[in-house]
């Protein structure tokens, strides 16, 4: 068999074959280049997300306030008071600490410390990367509004407190008497709070005996049913008709006994029906709020430990390839 036709064919198609080889080689190189570019792009984008996650994690730590390098600090625990979250007390709610100097008295309830409340990265976290945290935050805010509504309803419907008058003094309640009754009723109906009427009476006795105050002009003696710590609120006042505090020594025991009787009656009247139903509902709200705050605390710790925060946002769009 002659090989000349084969050689002729190879000579004729050699350039085509070479061109195809070059084309395949070029295609392979382009494919590898694009693969490499894709890997590099993904790696750079991952670094961008890593950096953004670190930025958001700092907001998580500032919000929680009690996370160390290994997670929650050793001192933290269930219902711990070492965080920057709101705190539920016996019959009230303390907002998140401001973490900044505030001029005057700030009465606004906050779930997030005021220092970082308007931080753009915190808002980004809540809107785009951790919607669960936003939902829990809003739930706590809603429960606080409900609690304040129940308090207002109670105070609006509570009957006028009794007063007493003798030849020597006039004993009248202050504007805070109904608030004390409300708080007392809430404490009695809280699920996890150890409180009963006997304890409330004992607190009132100690406060009347040891925390009485007086001012000379006019001659008024003030009494509190609960003067523990910073919770002292004046609920009854005795105005001496003589206008002279020197006569108080002869009337002191009598007035204290009268005040205590008024406190005893108010404590004994606490029920779960009528106007007191608002306090029962308020107690239930506080119990649920305490649980929700603990849920928020746990979620913050959980998110703090996430290696990457998912979700898209304008900051990632600007920086990613």
C-alpha positions as CSV (number, residue, x, y, z in Angstrom):
1,X,0.0,0.0,0.0
2,X,1.4,3.4,-1.0
3,X,1.9,5.9,1.9
4,X,2.0,8.9,-0.4
5,X,-1.7,9.6,-0.2
6,X,-1.5,9.6,3.6
7,X,1.4,12.0,3.5
8,X,-0.4,14.2,1.1
9,X,-3.5,14.2,3.3
10,X,-1.4,15.1,6.4
11,X,0.3,17.9,4.5
12,X,-3.0,19.2,3.3
13,X,-4.7,19.1,6.8
14,X,-1.6,19.8,9.0
15,X,-2.5,23.4,9.4
16,X,-6.1,22.6,10.2
17,X,-4.9,20.0,12.8
18,X,-2.4,22.5,14.2
19,X,-5.1,25.1,14.4
20,X,-7.5,22.8,16.2
21,X,-4.8,21.9,18.6
22,X,-4.0,25.5,19.3
23,X,-7.8,26.2,19.7
24,X,-8.2,23.4,22.2
25,X,-5.1,24.5,24.1
26,X,-6.3,28.1,24.2
27,X,-9.8,26.9,25.3
28,X,-8.3,24.9,28.0
29,X,-6.2,27.8,29.2
30,X,-9.2,30.1,29.1
31,X,-11.2,27.6,31.1
32,X,-8.4,27.2,33.7
33,X,-8.1,31.0,33.9
34,X,-11.8,31.5,34.4
35,X,-11.8,28.8,37.1
36,X,-8.9,30.5,38.8
37,X,-10.7,33.8,38.5
38,X,-13.8,32.3,40.0
39,X,-11.9,30.8,42.9
40,X,-10.1,34.1,43.5
41,X,-13.4,36.0,43.3
42,X,-15.1,33.6,45.8
43,X,-12.2,33.9,48.1
44,X,-12.1,37.7,48.0
45,X,-15.9,37.8,48.5
46,X,-15.6,35.4,51.4
47,X,-12.9,37.7,53.0
48,X,-15.3,40.7,52.5
49,X,-18.1,38.7,54.3
50,X,-15.7,37.7,57.0
51,X,-14.7,41.3,57.6
52,X,-18.3,42.4,57.6
53,X,-19.2,39.6,60.0
54,X,-16.5,40.8,62.4
55,X,-18.0,44.3,62.3
56,X,-21.4,42.9,63.1
57,X,-20.1,40.6,65.8
58,X,-18.7,43.7,67.6
59,X,-22.3,45.1,67.8
60,X,-23.5,41.8,69.1
61,X,-20.9,41.9,71.9
62,X,-21.7,45.5,72.7
63,X,-25.4,44.8,72.8
64,X,-25.1,41.7,75.0
65,X,-22.4,43.2,77.2
66,X,-21.2,40.0,78.9
67,X,-19.5,37.8,76.2
68,X,-15.8,37.2,76.6
69,X,-13.4,35.6,74.1
70,X,-14.7,32.1,74.9
71,X,-18.4,32.9,74.8
72,X,-20.6,33.9,77.8
73,X,-18.5,35.0,80.8
74,X,-18.3,32.7,83.8
75,X,-20.3,35.0,85.9
76,X,-23.2,35.0,83.5
77,X,-26.0,32.5,83.9
78,X,-29.8,32.2,83.6
79,X,-31.4,35.5,84.7
80,X,-28.0,37.0,85.3
81,X,-27.8,40.8,85.7
82,X,-24.4,41.4,84.0
83,X,-25.7,42.2,80.5
84,X,-26.7,45.3,78.6
85,X,-30.2,44.0,78.2
86,X,-33.4,45.2,79.9
87,X,-34.1,43.7,83.3
88,X,-37.4,42.6,84.8
89,X,-37.7,43.4,88.5
90,X,-40.6,42.4,90.8
91,X,-43.1,44.9,89.4
92,X,-41.2,47.0,86.9
93,X,-38.9,46.8,83.9
94,X,-35.5,48.5,83.7
95,X,-34.5,49.5,80.2
96,X,-31.2,48.6,78.6
97,X,-28.4,50.9,80.0
98,X,-27.6,53.9,77.9
99,X,-23.8,53.3,78.0
100,X,-23.4,57.0,77.4
101,X,-23.8,60.1,79.5
102,X,-27.5,61.2,79.3
103,X,-28.5,64.8,80.3
104,X,-31.5,64.8,82.5
105,X,-33.7,61.8,83.1
106,X,-34.3,59.6,80.2
107,X,-37.6,57.6,80.7
108,X,-37.8,56.0,77.2
109,X,-37.8,52.2,77.3
110,X,-35.0,50.6,75.2
111,X,-34.1,47.0,74.4
112,X,-30.8,48.2,72.8
113,X,-28.4,50.5,74.7
114,X,-28.8,54.1,73.5
115,X,-25.1,54.3,72.6
116,X,-25.5,51.8,69.8
117,X,-29.2,52.0,69.1
118,X,-28.9,54.1,65.9
119,X,-25.6,52.5,64.8
120,X,-25.9,51.8,61.1
121,X,-24.2,48.4,61.3
122,X,-26.5,47.3,64.1
123,X,-29.5,48.3,61.9
124,X,-27.9,46.3,59.1
125,X,-27.6,43.4,61.4
126,X,-31.2,43.5,62.4
127,X,-32.6,44.2,59.0
128,X,-30.5,41.9,56.8
129,X,-28.5,39.4,58.7
130,X,-30.3,38.5,62.0
131,X,-34.1,39.1,61.5
132,X,-34.7,36.8,64.5
133,X,-33.0,39.3,66.8
134,X,-35.2,42.1,65.4
135,X,-38.3,40.0,65.9
136,X,-37.4,39.3,69.6
137,X,-36.5,42.9,70.2
138,X,-39.9,44.1,68.8
139,X,-41.7,41.4,70.9
140,X,-40.1,42.8,74.1
141,X,-41.0,46.3,73.1
142,X,-44.6,45.3,72.5
143,X,-44.8,43.5,75.9
144,X,-43.5,46.7,77.6
145,X,-46.2,48.7,76.0
146,X,-48.8,46.2,77.1
147,X,-47.5,46.4,80.7
148,X,-47.6,50.2,80.8
149,X,-51.2,50.1,79.4
150,X,-52.2,47.7,82.2
151,X,-50.6,50.0,84.8
152,X,-52.4,53.0,83.4
153,X,-55.7,51.2,83.4
154,X,-55.2,50.1,87.0
155,X,-54.3,53.6,88.2
156,X,-57.2,55.1,86.3
157,X,-59.8,52.7,87.9
158,X,-58.3,52.4,91.4
159,X,-60.7,54.0,93.9
160,X,-59.6,57.0,96.0
161,X,-57.5,56.0,99.0
162,X,-58.9,56.5,102.4
163,X,-57.8,59.4,104.6
164,X,-58.0,60.2,108.3
165,X,-58.3,63.3,110.4
166,X,-58.0,64.1,114.1
167,X,-57.7,67.2,116.1
168,X,-53.9,67.1,115.7
169,X,-53.2,66.0,112.2
170,X,-54.7,65.1,108.8
171,X,-53.5,61.9,107.1
172,X,-53.9,61.7,103.3
173,X,-52.5,59.6,100.5
174,X,-50.1,60.9,97.9
175,X,-50.4,60.5,94.1
176,X,-48.2,57.4,94.3
177,X,-50.4,55.3,96.6
178,X,-52.2,53.6,93.8
179,X,-48.8,52.8,92.1
180,X,-47.6,51.1,95.3
181,X,-50.8,49.0,95.4
182,X,-50.4,48.1,91.8
183,X,-46.8,47.0,92.3
184,X,-47.8,45.0,95.4
185,X,-50.5,43.3,93.5
186,X,-48.2,42.5,90.6
187,X,-45.6,41.0,92.9
188,X,-48.2,38.8,94.5
189,X,-49.3,37.4,91.1
190,X,-45.8,36.9,89.6
191,X,-45.2,33.2,88.8
192,X,-41.6,32.9,90.0
193,X,-41.6,35.5,92.7
194,X,-41.6,34.5,96.4
195,X,-44.0,37.1,97.8
196,X,-47.2,37.0,99.9
197,X,-49.3,39.4,101.9
198,X,-47.4,38.7,105.1
199,X,-44.2,39.7,103.5
200,X,-45.7,42.9,102.2
201,X,-47.0,43.7,105.7
202,X,-43.5,43.1,107.1
203,X,-41.9,45.4,104.6
204,X,-44.5,48.1,105.3
205,X,-43.9,47.8,109.1
206,X,-40.1,48.1,108.7
207,X,-40.4,51.1,106.3
208,X,-42.8,53.0,108.6
209,X,-40.7,52.3,111.6
210,X,-37.3,53.2,110.1
211,X,-37.8,55.4,107.1
212,X,-40.0,58.2,108.2
213,X,-39.1,61.7,107.0
214,X,-40.4,65.2,107.9
215,X,-40.2,68.7,106.7
216,X,-41.0,71.8,108.8
217,X,-42.8,74.2,106.5
218,X,-45.6,73.1,106.5
219,X,-45.1,70.5,109.2
220,X,-45.5,67.3,107.2
221,X,-44.4,63.8,108.1
222,X,-44.0,61.4,105.1
223,X,-44.4,57.6,105.1
224,X,-43.5,54.9,102.7
225,X,-44.9,51.3,102.5
226,X,-41.7,50.1,100.8
227,X,-38.4,52.0,101.4
228,X,-36.0,49.2,100.4
229,X,-33.0,50.3,98.3
230,X,-33.9,52.9,95.7
231,X,-37.6,52.0,95.6
232,X,-38.7,54.4,98.4
233,X,-41.9,56.2,97.3
234,X,-43.9,58.4,99.7
235,X,-47.5,57.0,99.8
236,X,-49.0,58.8,102.9
237,X,-48.4,62.2,104.5
238,X,-49.5,63.5,107.9
239,X,-49.8,67.3,108.2
240,X,-49.6,68.5,111.8
241,X,-52.3,71.1,112.4
242,X,-50.1,72.9,115.0
243,X,-47.5,73.5,112.3
244,X,-44.8,72.5,114.9
245,X,-42.7,69.3,114.4
246,X,-41.9,69.4,118.1
247,X,-45.3,67.9,118.9
248,X,-44.5,64.9,116.7
249,X,-42.8,63.0,119.5
250,X,-46.2,62.8,121.3
251,X,-48.1,61.8,118.1
252,X,-45.5,59.6,116.4
253,X,-46.7,56.2,117.6
254,X,-50.4,57.1,117.0
255,X,-49.7,58.2,113.4
256,X,-47.6,55.2,112.6
257,X,-50.2,52.9,113.9
258,X,-52.9,54.7,111.8
259,X,-50.7,54.6,108.7
260,X,-49.9,50.9,109.1
261,X,-53.7,50.1,109.4
262,X,-54.2,51.8,106.1
263,X,-51.4,49.8,104.5
264,X,-52.7,46.6,106.1
265,X,-56.2,47.2,104.6
266,X,-54.8,48.0,101.2
267,X,-52.7,44.8,101.2
268,X,-55.6,42.7,102.4
269,X,-57.9,44.1,99.7
270,X,-55.6,42.9,96.9
271,X,-57.5,40.4,94.8
272,X,-57.5,39.0,91.3
273,X,-60.8,40.5,90.1
274,X,-62.1,43.9,89.4
275,X,-59.5,46.6,89.2
276,X,-56.9,44.0,90.3
277,X,-57.4,42.0,87.1
278,X,-55.1,44.5,85.4
279,X,-52.4,43.7,87.9
280,X,-52.8,40.0,87.2
281,X,-52.4,40.6,83.5
282,X,-49.5,42.8,84.1
283,X,-47.8,40.1,86.2
284,X,-48.3,37.6,83.3
285,X,-46.8,40.1,80.9
286,X,-43.7,40.6,83.1
287,X,-43.2,36.8,83.4
288,X,-43.4,36.4,79.6
289,X,-41.1,39.4,79.1
290,X,-38.5,37.9,81.4
291,X,-38.5,34.8,79.4
292,X,-38.3,36.7,76.1
293,X,-35.3,38.7,77.4
294,X,-33.6,35.4,78.3
295,X,-34.4,34.2,74.7
296,X,-32.8,37.3,73.3
297,X,-29.7,36.8,75.5
298,X,-29.3,33.3,74.2
299,X,-29.8,34.3,70.6
300,X,-27.1,37.0,70.9
301,X,-24.7,34.4,72.2
302,X,-25.7,32.1,69.4
303,X,-25.2,34.7,66.7
304,X,-21.9,35.8,68.3
305,X,-20.6,32.3,67.6
306,X,-21.6,32.1,64.0
307,X,-18.5,31.9,61.7
308,X,-20.3,33.9,59.0
309,X,-23.5,36.0,58.9
310,X,-25.6,35.2,55.9
311,X,-27.8,37.7,54.1
312,X,-27.1,40.5,51.7
313,X,-26.8,44.2,52.3
314,X,-25.5,47.4,50.7
315,X,-22.1,47.1,52.4
316,X,-21.5,43.7,50.8
317,X,-22.8,44.8,47.5
318,X,-20.3,47.7,47.4
319,X,-17.4,45.6,48.4
320,X,-17.9,42.2,46.6
321,X,-16.8,41.4,43.1
